[in-house]
Every structure is written in structure tokens, then in C-alpha cells.
Amino acid sequence: MTVIESSVELNLPVEKVYAFLADMNNHQQLMPENIYNWSSTTDDASFTIQNMAKLAIKISDRVENKELTAIPTEKPPFDVQLKWTVADNGNGGTIAKHIISADLNMMMKMLAAGPLQKLADHQTTRLAEVLK
């Protein structure tokens, strides 16, 4: 299993960050420009990644003010899990971490690990910009 992580510190309470991330409608604001055909509800989202694939995900697990886990609703090219965790930083702010776990063979890892890391980094950066 390949695990890709990116984290960001925000000057907002955990509850506010969790509430934003708990609604899949908000995740469109975190996506890079190569994502289009976005469609979402509170619990799921579907979109197309330019020159790659169409993906549909749903929130499979929620732990209030701690973590959210999303998994594909249709068979993806490889098994993948998207998780956000939020924790108090001790100063009333939040450390938000985006964790992508993917079951990649050696060939897929060479092709996909870089873009997946770029996606995780982009989403945490955008989260900080959107929730200023």
C-alpha cells in the first residue's frame, strides 16, 4: 500500500474545518484545474480527471471532528482511500492532514505516486486559502 500525506495548519477551530470537509460539495473548491464535470451531494462526488479517468467517491466513515474517509463507488483502476484528519494544534487552531492510500503495483506507483502527491499537496494548500 502506498501512503501519500500532506498537512496544513489553520487558524480555525477543529469544528469549523471538520464541518467544511464533511460536506463533499465543498471539495470542488479544493480540486486542481484538471478536474471537470464535478457533481456532488453532501456525501458523494463524481468528477473527471483530464486525460485520465472518471471517478466517483463517497464518504464511507465519519468520526465527528476527527476524520473523514472517502472511497470509490465504482471500480477504480486501483484501490484507493482518501482520508482527512483534523486535530487541535494546542493554540485553538487545527492541523488538517490529507492521506491518500493506494494499492499500486510497481508500474502504477511510478506513474501515479507523483500526481497523487501533487493532488494531496494542492488540496491542503487550497484548504488553507479557502478557509482563511
N, C-alpha and C positions, 0 to 999 in steps of 0.2 A: 504494500500500500504506500503510495506517495502522498505525503502530507505537506501542504503549502500553507504558510501562515503570513498574515500581515496584521499589524495592530496600530492603533492610533489612540491618543489621549485627547479627551474632550472636556471642556469646562461646563459640563451639564450633568445633572444628576442621572444615575443609572436608570431611573424610571422613565425619564424623557427619551433617552437613547433607545431603551428597550421598546417603548411604545412606537417609535418611528420604525424600527427594524421589524416589529411584529406584524406590520401591515405590508404585504407584498406590493401593494400599489405604490409605495414609496421607493421601492428598489429600482424603479426605472430611472430615478434621478442619480443613482449610483453607477449606472452602466456606461461603458465606453461608447464612442460614436459608431462602432461597427455592429451595434445591436439595433435591430429594427423589427417591425411587426410586433411590437410589445402589446400584450393583452394580459390583464391581471385582475384578481379579486384580492380580498384580504388574505386568503390562504394559499393562492397559487398564482403562477405566472407562466406565460409561454412567450417565446421570442425566437428570432432568427439571428444567428451569428453570421455576419457577412462572410461569404466564401467557405463556410464550414457546415453548420447544421442547424436544424430547428430543435429547440429544447423546451420542454415543459417541466416545471418543478412545482412541488407543493411542500408546505410546511408539515413535517411529519412528527415533530416533537417540540413542545414549548415548555420551558421552565421559567416561570414568571420572574422578570428582572434578572435573569441569569444567562439563559441561552435559547437559541432557536436553531432547529436543524431542518434543512430542506433536502429533498431527494427528487430524482426524476420521476415523472408519472408515466413516461413512455420509455422503452428500452433505449438508453443512450449507447454511443459507440464503446463506452467503458463505464463501469460502475463508479459513481461519484456521489459524494455527500458534501453539502455546503452548510457550514455551521458559523453562527455568530455567537460570541460570548461577550457579556458585559460584566464588569466588576468595578466596584468603588475604588478610586485611586488613593483614598485616605484624606483627600482635601475637598470632598464634595463633588469631584469630577468623576469621569468614567474612563476606564480603559476598555476599548472595544477591539475585539480580535476576530478576524475573518479567517476561518480554517477550511481549506478545500482538501478533502481526502479523495484520492482517485486510485482505482485499481488499474495501473498502467503496466503493460509489458515493456521490455527494454526499448523496443522500437517506438512505441507510443510515448514513453517517457521522454525520449529525445525530442520528439515532435511537440508534445503538449505541455511539458513542465514549464518551459519559459513563458508561453502565453497564459497559462493558469496563474503563475506568479504575478505576471503583469496585471491580470484581471483582479487578483486579490489586492494588490497594491493600489490599483486605480480605485477600487471600491472603498477602501479605507480612507484614501485621500479625499474622495468625493464626499464621504460621510462627514469629515471634518469641515468641508466647505459648505455643505448644505445645512449643517446644524450649528452654525456659528452663533 
